[in-house]
Amino acid sequence: MITPSSPGVSARIKRQVSKDTGAELAVRRLLHAAGLRYRVEYPVPGMARRRIDVAFTRTKVAVLIDGCFWHGCPQHATQPKANAEWWRQKLDRNMARDRETTEHLTAAGWTVLRFWEHEAPEDVVERVMRAVREQGQSSGPGT
């Protein structure tokens, strides 16, 4: 098994913010201001230790906002030079986990919306609102 290059790297990884990031907070503020109500850090049904950043449980819309470095953004991802093999494996596992989570949620009837942290919150909210409206209409009354 490949390990981090130093205890300092391990400590920095553990301190990395994984929820309530700036991008997530900006999107949530706008969604709330638009009158939408949602769950935060909602457990992925049937998958231990996985969470949906913003979940609309009645309409089954899952919003995931991925960090560019940690999730392999095609525009902004970088490849660390120190301990490159360890990092490559770690980041590849993250991306595989993302695909698996999306597939699992989709199979369970959820609409999965993934966004990059660099996307404009206003654009994200517009797409989320559209999906929630569409799913609400297709779900029928009482949803």
TORVEX-698909 format. One line per field, with one value per residue (C-alpha): y, x, z; residue in three letters. Coordinates in steps of 0.25 Angstrom, whole numbers, padded with zeros to 4 digits. Each point is the difference from the previous one (the first is absolute). Last residue first. Layout:
# residues N
Y = [Y:...]
X = [X:...]
Z = [Z:...]
type = [ALA:...]
# end
This chain:
# residues 143
Y = [0062:0001:0001:-0007:-0005:0005:0015:-0001:-0006:0011:0011:-0006:-0001:0014:0005:-0008:0006:0014:-0002:-0005:0012:0010:-0008:0003:-0013:-0001:-0010:-0010:-0005:-0013:-0002:-0013:-0003:-0011:-0013:-0010:-0004:0015:0000:-0012:0005:0013:-0006:-0010:0012:0008:-0012:-0002:0015:-0001:-0013:0007:0011:-0009:-0009:0013:0006:-0013:-0001:0015:-0001:0015:0005:0003:-0002:0012:0000:0014:-0002:-0015:0000:-0012:-0002:0005:0011:0006:-0001:-0007:0006:-0011:0003:-0012:0002:-0011:0009:-0002:-0001:0013:-0003:0010:-0006:-0014:-0009:-0013:-0007:-0012:-0002:-0005:0013:0011:0008:0014:0010:0012:-0003:0010:0011:0009:0014:0007:0006:-0014:-0005:0013:-0003:-0014:0003:0009:-0009:-0012:0009:0005:-0014:-0005:-0014:-0006:0010:-0005:-0002:-0015:0002:0010:-0010:-0011:0010:0004:-0015:-0001:-0006:-0006:-0015:-0010:-0014]
X = [-0180:-0015:-0004:0008:0014:0002:-0003:0009:0011:-0001:0000:0012:0008:-0003:0004:0013:0004:-0003:0007:0013:0000:-0002:0011:0010:0008:0014:-0004:-0004:-0015:-0006:-0015:-0006:-0015:-0004:-0007:0008:0008:0004:0005:0008:0006:0003:0007:0008:0005:0004:0007:0008:0004:0005:0007:0007:0004:0006:0007:0006:0004:0008:0007:0004:0007:0005:-0004:-0015:-0009:-0009:-0015:-0005:-0008:-0003:-0004:0006:-0008:0010:0006:-0012:-0009:-0013:-0014:-0010:-0015:-0010:-0014:-0010:-0012:-0004:0014:0006:0014:0012:0014:-0004:0008:0008:0004:-0008:-0008:-0014:-0007:0011:0000:-0005:0011:-0010:-0015:-0008:-0010:-0001:-0006:0010:0008:0002:0005:0009:0006:0002:0008:0009:0002:0004:0010:0006:0001:-0010:0006:0013:0009:0015:0005:0002:0007:0010:0003:0003:0009:0007:0002:0008:0000:-0014:0000:0000:-0005]
Z = [-0013:0003:-0015:-0011:0000:-0015:0005:0012:-0009:-0010:0011:0007:-0013:-0004:0014:0000:-0014:0004:0014:-0007:-0010:0012:0008:-0012:-0003:0007:0010:-0011:-0001:0001:-0002:0003:-0002:0010:-0004:0008:-0013:-0001:0014:-0001:-0014:0006:0012:-0008:-0009:0012:0006:-0013:0000:0015:-0003:-0012:0009:0010:-0010:-0007:0013:0005:-0014:0000:0014:-0003:-0013:0003:-0013:-0002:-0003:-0005:-0013:0000:0014:0007:0013:0011:-0008:-0006:0012:-0003:0003:0001:-0002:0002:-0005:0006:-0002:0015:0005:-0006:0004:0001:0002:-0001:0009:0000:0012:-0002:-0013:0001:-0001:-0002:0013:0000:0002:-0001:-0002:-0008:-0001:-0012:0002:-0010:0012:0005:-0014:0000:0014:-0003:-0013:0007:0012:-0009:-0008:0013:0005:0011:-0001:-0003:0006:-0001:0014:-0002:-0013:0007:0011:-0010:-0008:0013:0004:-0013:-0014:0001:0000:-0012:0004]
type = [THR:GLY:PRO:GLY:SER:SER:GLN:GLY:GLN:GLU:ARG:VAL:ALA:ARG:MET:VAL:ARG:GLU:VAL:VAL:ASP:GLU:PRO:ALA:GLU:HIS:GLU:TRP:PHE:ARG:LEU:VAL:THR:TRP:GLY:ALA:ALA:THR:LEU:HIS:GLU:THR:THR:GLU:ARG:ASP:ARG:ALA:MET:ASN:ARG:ASP:LEU:LYS:GLN:ARG:TRP:TRP:GLU:ALA:ASN:ALA:LYS:PRO:GLN:THR:ALA:HIS:GLN:PRO:CYS:GLY:HIS:TRP:PHE:CYS:GLY:ASP:ILE:LEU:VAL:ALA:VAL:LYS:THR:ARG:THR:PHE:ALA:VAL:ASP:ILE:ARG:ARG:ARG:ALA:MET:GLY:PRO:VAL:PRO:TYR:GLU:VAL:ARG:TYR:ARG:LEU:GLY:ALA:ALA:HIS:LEU:LEU:ARG:ARG:VAL:ALA:LEU:GLU:ALA:GLY:THR:ASP:LYS:SER:VAL:GLN:ARG:LYS:ILE:ARG:ALA:SER:VAL:GLY:PRO:SER:SER:PRO:THR:ILE:MET]
# end
